[in-house]
Amino acid sequence: MSELRWTAYNSPVTYLSSELNSLGNNSNKVGSAIDFASTNRKMYMDVEIYLNTVDLSAQTNPAIHIWLLARTDGSNFEDGSDSITPARAPDKIVPLREVNAAQRVFARFLLTTPDQGKILIKNKTGTSLASSGNTVKYRLYSQEIV
């Protein structure tokens, strides 16, 4: 009898780092295109967000919003950029703790596309991110029948 299992993660990819330095509240940052077709068409993406120490103790419901902007026609991505917030709801809203400390959080099970995509991050913490040491990484994986 066959069973459905997760595949192993691909190696982690650092997607954004210094681009997040001092990212202001309500500001966006989008990275370069990820070619999912060249990654053996892995179906899922987990995103790790590491925020260097920033004081969120006075904030209410701080979060990071994540969109995976799709390209499905071979040339055009859906709307979203450093200056344009997508009209649709975020794919993931990642809550943060209301503390004065570094934080590592994860967004799990983002569904990829058979073409390309870009990750857009929106800072909804209530304050600017730290001036250095912030990163966004991702890992791809899928399912297999064995």
N, C-alpha and C positions, 0 to 999 in steps of 0.2 A: 504494500500500500504506500502510495506517495504522500509526502507531507510538504507543506509550504514553510520555508525558512527564510530568514534574513540572510543576505549576502554579507560578506565582510565589508567594513568601511573602506573607501579609498583613503589614501594619505590625506591628512588635513591640508587645506589651502588657506594661506593668509590672504584675505580678500581686501580688507581695508585696514590701515594702521594710522600713519601720520595724517591721513585725510580727515580723521576724526578729532584731531587736536583742536580743543577749544570750540567744538561744534556748538553753536548757540541753541538755546531752547527753541523748539518749533522749526528747526532747520533740518534740511535733508542732505544726505550724501549718497550718491549712487556710484557704483563701481563699474568696471569694464564688463564686457559681455563674457559669459561663460558658455562654452560650446558643449552642450549636453550630448550631442551626437558623437563627439569624439571621446566620450567617457563611457563607452559601451552602453549608452542610453540608460544610465542609472535613473531610477524612478523617484528617489527621495533624496532630500537634502536636510541635514541637521546643521543649524547655524549656532556658533558659539560667539557670544559677545562678552568681551572682557573690558570693563571700565575701570581705569585707574582711580585712585581715591578721589572722590568728589562728594561734597557734603549735600546729601539729600534729606537730612534729618528734619528740615523745616518744610519739605515738600509733601504734597498730598497725592498719592497714587502715581508716583513717577514710573515711567515706562519707556521702552523703545518700541517703535512700530516698524514692522518689516513688510516689504512688498517684494515679491519675485516678479519682475516685469518681464512679460513674455514677448517673444518674437515668433510668430507662427506662419508668416508669409515669406520668409527668407530675407526680408530687408527692413521691416519696420517694427520697432518696439512699441508697446503700449505707452501712453503718456506717463511721464514721471521723470524728474531730473533733480538737480541740486536746487532748482528754483520752482519746480512744479510738483505739488503733491498729487498723487493719483486720485481720481474722483471716487474710485471704489474703496471699500473698506480694506484695511491692511490684511495681509495673509496671516500674520501673527502679531499679537500684542504681547510683549514680554514685560511683565511687571518687575519692578525693582524694589529692593528694601529701602525703607526710609531711614537710612543710616549714613554716617560719615565714614565710609570705608570703600575699599575696592570691591568689585562684584563681578562674578562670572556666572552668566545665565545662558540658557539654551532655548532655542526654538526648534521643535522636533517636527518631523514629517511634512516638510514643505514639498509639495508635489512639483517635480520639474516638468519641462516640456521636451518634445522630441527635436527641438531646434536649439535656440539660444535663449538665455535669460540674463537679467541683471538684478542684483540685490540693491534695493533702496532702503536706507535706514533713516528714520525720522526721530529726532531727539524730542521726547515728550517728558523730560525729567523735571522741568520747571527751572532749570539753570543750565549753564554751559558745561560741557564735558571737560575733563581734565586737559591740561595743555600738552600732555604726552602720555604714552603708555597704553592707549586704548587700541583694541583690535577687534576685528570681525573675521572669523574663520568659518569654513564650511567643510563638511565631509559628505560624500555621496554614497548611496547604497541602494539596494533593490531587494527583490524577493526572488526566490527560486523554488522550483519543485524538485525535490530529491527523493 
